[in-house]
Amino acid sequence: MANSTFVKFGTQSLLGTIAIATVIGIGSPAHAYTFFFGEDLGLGEGTRLPNTPNADAARKNFLSNLVRVGVATETFESFAPGTTLPLPITFPGAGTATLQGDGTINNVPTGTNGSGRYPISGDQYFDTSSASFSVDLTAPVAAFGFYGIDVGDFNGKLTLTLANGGTETFSVPNTVSSLGGSALYYGIIASDPSEVFTQVTFGNTAAGSDVFGFDNLTIGSIEQVKAVPEATSMLGVLAFAAFGTASKVKRKQLKATAKG
């Protein structure tokens, strides 16, 4: 059993923004984040999934929206097993991310740690210990993606709170009360500079019991996000297309009149 989705949330979608801008003459796009989610359900606390196709597909979609040059992924392989927080990680072009709270770098070459958690790549992952920690960023970022392992088997829903002045909290649509050992990928990308964030805080509706693994963290700056046309630009394209259509109709009418 598996679950894979790619969704966009916010007050408006891009097309909705264009429609409203057309009606009331507003050129700036409305706020909306793009979310990427894929989940592969677990087989039990002692079994590592042999592959994670849905989570991997969500990650591929997430990365396809980033400029690959300079975008890095932390796999936790370079840290000594048993390393605790705080844990600073440097991402070229996006600054430094420091993991704060409780947690440990675990080394699990095969199988699981006995409680459903294991690395996605290599032999190591970050074990959250208390299911609550934060990622503090030295510079605002616009993209944030990661794998979560063994989320939800103790009836918990994972949450992410983004902060940069104000805060916004999102709930990860993970399955609850399933077998242990599941794997999911969750990514978020801001659509414009007003949505960048400097901190991501992880929470869990079953904090303290629904502990999970965390691996393959990717972050990106707004400059590393592939640009989408702004509403004003799209309106210009639509207006030009409409003008071209009207001109073509006018030319046909003139030709018909001349022939008559």
C-alpha positions in Angstrom: 0.0 0.0 0.0 1.3 3.4 -0.8 0.4 7.0 -1.2 1.9 9.7 -3.5 0.6 13.2 -4.2 1.8 16.5 -5.6 -0.2 19.5 -4.5 -0.2 23.3 -4.3 -1.8 25.1 -1.4 -2.4 28.8 -0.6 -4.9 31.6 -0.9 -4.7 31.4 -4.7 -3.2 29.1 -7.3 -1.1 30.7 -10.0 -4.0 30.5 -12.5 -6.4 31.9 -9.9 -4.0 34.8 -9.4 -4.0 35.5 -13.1 -7.8 35.5 -13.3 -8.1 37.9 -10.4 -5.4 40.2 -11.7 -7.3 40.3 -15.0 -10.5 41.4 -13.3 -9.2 43.9 -10.8 -5.9 44.9 -12.3 -3.6 43.5 -9.5 -0.1 42.6 -10.9 1.5 40.9 -7.9 0.9 37.1 -7.4 -1.0 35.9 -4.3 0.9 33.9 -1.6 1.1 30.2 -2.1 3.6 27.4 -1.3 4.1 24.4 -3.5 4.1 21.1 -1.5 5.5 17.7 -2.6 4.6 14.5 -0.8 5.1 10.8 -1.4 4.7 7.9 1.1 5.5 4.2 1.2 3.9 2.3 4.0 6.0 0.2 6.3 6.3 -3.6 6.8 7.0 -3.6 10.5 9.4 -2.3 13.1 12.2 -4.8 12.1 11.9 -4.5 8.3 13.6 -1.9 6.2 11.7 -1.1 3.0 13.6 -2.5 0.0 12.7 0.5 -2.1 10.6 3.7 -1.7 9.2 4.6 -5.1 6.5 7.0 -4.0 8.8 9.0 -1.7 11.5 9.0 -4.4 9.1 10.3 -7.0 8.1 13.2 -4.7 11.7 14.0 -4.2 12.4 13.9 -7.9 9.5 16.4 -8.5 10.8 18.6 -5.7 14.3 18.7 -7.1 13.1 19.3 -10.6 11.9 22.7 -9.5 15.4 23.7 -8.3 18.4 24.9 -10.2 20.8 22.0 -9.5 24.0 24.1 -9.5 24.9 24.8 -5.8 21.9 22.9 -4.4 23.2 20.3 -1.8 21.7 17.5 0.1 22.8 16.5 3.6 22.9 12.7 4.2 24.6 12.8 7.6 27.3 10.4 6.5 30.2 12.7 7.5 29.2 12.9 11.2 30.5 10.5 13.8 27.8 8.1 15.1 26.4 9.3 18.4 26.8 13.0 17.5 24.2 15.1 19.2 22.7 18.6 18.6 23.3 21.4 17.9 24.5 20.3 14.5 25.6 22.9 11.9 25.3 22.0 8.2 26.6 24.2 5.4 24.6 24.4 2.1 26.4 26.2 -0.7 24.4 29.1 -2.0 21.9 28.8 0.8 23.9 29.4 4.0 24.1 27.2 7.2 21.3 25.2 8.7 21.7 24.3 12.4 19.6 21.4 13.8 18.5 22.3 17.4 16.8 20.3 20.0 17.2 16.6 20.8 18.5 13.9 18.5 21.4 11.7 17.6 23.2 10.6 14.5 22.6 6.9 14.2 24.5 4.3 12.2 22.4 1.5 10.9 24.1 -0.3 7.9 21.4 -3.0 7.5 17.8 -3.6 8.7 16.4 -1.1 11.2 17.4 0.2 14.6 14.8 -2.2 16.0 12.1 0.4 16.2 11.4 1.0 12.5 14.0 3.6 11.7 16.9 3.4 9.2 18.8 5.6 6.7 17.5 6.3 3.2 21.0 6.6 1.7 24.3 5.4 3.1 24.5 4.0 6.6 23.5 7.0 8.7 20.4 9.2 9.6 19.3 11.6 12.2 17.2 10.1 14.9 14.8 12.7 16.3 14.6 11.2 19.8 11.7 13.4 21.0 9.9 14.0 17.7 10.4 17.7 18.1 13.4 19.7 16.8 14.1 22.8 14.6 16.3 23.8 11.7 17.6 27.3 12.2 18.9 29.0 9.0 21.5 31.8 8.7 19.9 33.1 5.6 16.3 33.0 4.3 15.5 30.0 2.2 12.7 29.2 -0.3 13.0 25.4 -0.6 13.1 22.7 2.1 12.8 18.9 1.5 13.5 15.8 3.5 12.8 12.1 4.1 10.9 11.0 7.2 11.2 7.4 8.3 8.8 5.6 10.6 6.3 8.5 10.9 2.8 7.9 12.1 3.0 4.3 13.5 2.2 5.7 17.0 -0.8 7.7 15.7 1.2 10.9 15.1 0.8 13.6 12.4 4.0 15.4 11.5 3.8 19.2 11.4 6.1 21.9 10.1 6.1 25.5 11.3 7.9 28.0 9.1 9.1 31.3 10.7 10.3 34.6 9.3 8.7 37.3 11.4 5.3 35.6 11.4 4.7 31.8 11.4 2.8 29.4 9.3 2.1 25.8 10.3 1.5 22.9 7.9 0.4 19.3 8.6 2.2 16.5 6.7 -0.5 14.1 5.3 1.2 11.0 6.6 -0.7 7.8 7.4 -1.4 7.2 11.1 -1.5 3.9 13.0 0.2 2.0 10.2 3.0 -0.6 10.6 6.4 0.8 11.5 9.2 1.3 9.0 7.3 3.6 6.6 9.2 6.2 4.5 7.9 9.5 3.2 9.3 12.5 1.4 8.0 16.0 2.0 9.1 19.2 0.3 8.0 22.8 0.3 8.9 25.6 -2.1 8.0 29.3 -1.8 6.6 31.0 -4.9 8.0 34.5 -4.3 10.5 36.3 -2.0 7.8 37.3 0.5 7.4 33.6 1.5 11.0 32.8 2.4 11.7 31.5 5.9 14.6 31.3 8.4 13.4 28.5 10.7 11.6 25.2 10.3 10.2 23.6 13.5 9.1 20.0 13.5 6.2 19.0 15.7 4.1 15.8 16.1 0.6 15.4 17.4 1.9 12.4 19.3 5.2 14.0 20.4 7.2 11.9 22.8 5.9 8.6 21.4 5.9 8.9 17.6 9.7 9.2 17.2 11.0 9.2 13.6 14.1 9.2 11.5 15.2 12.2 9.4 17.5 12.0 6.3 18.6 13.6 3.0 17.8 17.2 3.9 17.8 19.6 0.9 17.4 23.4 1.2 17.6 26.1 -1.5 17.6 29.8 -1.6 15.1 31.8 -3.7 17.8 32.2 -6.4 18.0 28.4 -6.6 14.3 28.0 -7.3 13.4 27.9 -11.0 11.4 31.0 -11.8 7.7 30.9 -12.7 6.1 33.8 -14.7 4.7 36.5 -12.5 1.1 37.5 -13.0 2.0 40.7 -14.7 4.1 38.8 -17.2 1.4 36.2 -17.8 -1.1 39.0 -18.3 1.1 40.5 -20.9 1.3 37.2 -22.7 -2.5 36.8 -22.6 -3.0 40.3 -23.7 -0.6 39.9 -26.6 -2.3 36.6 -27.6 -5.7 38.3 -27.5 -4.4 41.2 -29.6 -3.0 38.8 -32.1 -6.3 36.9 -32.4 -8.2 40.1 -32.8 -5.8 41.3 -35.5 -6.1 38.1 -37.4 -9.9 38.3 -37.3 -9.7 41.9 -38.5 -7.5 41.0 -41.4 -9.9 38.2 -42.5 -12.8 40.7 -42.4 -10.8 43.2 -44.5 -9.9 40.5 -47.1 -13.6 39.4 -47.3 -14.7 43.0 -47.8 -12.1 43.5 -50.5 -13.2 40.3 -52.4 -16.8 41.4 -52.2 
